[in-house]
Amino acid sequence: MRSWWWKIACVVLVLYTIIGGMLMPVPRLDILNETIRNLYYHVPMWFGMIVLFAVAFGYSVLYLRSGDLRHDLYAVSFTNTGIFFSVLGMLTGMEWAQYTWGAAWSNDPKQLCTAILMLIYFAYSILRSGLRDEEKRAKIGAVYNVFAFAMVVPLIFVIPRMVDSLHPGNGGNPAFAKYDLDSNMRMVFWPANVGWILLGVWIATLQTRLALVKYKRESIL
Amino acid sequence: MTKVFLTTVLLLLMSATGVMAQTEMADVMRADGKIYVVVVVLATIFAGIFAYLIHLDRKISNIEKENNIN
C-alpha cells in the first residue's frame, strides 16, 4: 500500500463519525428528533459525490489534453464511485424523508435536480459500455464527462437556492447555516465529510489500479 | 390468616422486584435506550468494511508488483 497516511486518516475519521455521530449531543428539534444525526451520514454522500465528479472532470480534461489512457481510467473510476455515492445519498435521503417529511418522494427541487443529475451520469456509463474501441470510448467519454460536470453546478448549487425547498438552508440561503450554529454538530459534521470523501477517493483509486493492471496485461498501455 | 399470607407474598414480590432493579449489571450497554448497542453494531460493520478494503488494497498492491507497475 502506497502512502498510508490518508487511508489511516480515513479510517479514524469515519470511525469517529460513527461513534461521535451517534453519541455526541445534538439540538432537540421537533419532527427531526434524533434523525438530525443523519446529517453526518446522508450529507457527506453528496459532498463525496461532488468531489469525486470534480476529480473525474479534471482527469477528463487532462485526458483530452494528453491523450494518455491512464487519465481516462482515473476519470472512469472516479465517475463510477461518484455514481455509487449518489445512489447511497438518494436512498438515505428517501429513507430520512419518509419519516420526517412524511413521504420518501415529494418532488422537492433538490430531489428532482439530483435525480436528473444521476440520469445524466447513468447515461455516461451506458454511452461508454456501448463503445468497443478504447481510444474512441475514452475520447467520447471525456467530452461527455466535461458536459456532465457542467450540469452539476446549476443542478446542485444554483437551482436549489432559487426555489423553496423542504431541505434546510434553501431558498436563497447557503446550506447548513442553521445547523452550523450548533458547535457540537460542527465538531462531527466536518470531520465526517472529510472521512467519507477520503473513503470515496480510496475506493476510486483501488478501481483505477485494478483497471491499470488489466490494461497492462492486455498490453493496451 | 389469608390476609397475612397475601401481604407477605405481596411484600416478597415487591422486595424481589426491588432487588432485581438493584442487581442489574453491565448498565452502560443498557442505558440511554440501548443506543450503545447500535454503536457497537455500527462499529462492527465499519470494522468489517474497512478490513475488506485494506485486504483489497494489499491484494492489488501484490498484483501490481507481479506485473511490474510502479
Interface residues (C-beta under 8 A of the other chain):
Chain A: M1 R2 K7 V11 V14 L15 I18 I19 M22 L23 W202 I203 L206 R209 L210 L212 V213 K216 R217
Chain B: I35 Y36 V38 V39 L42 A43 F46 F50 L53 I54 L56 D57 R58 I60 S61 I63 E64 N67 I69 N70
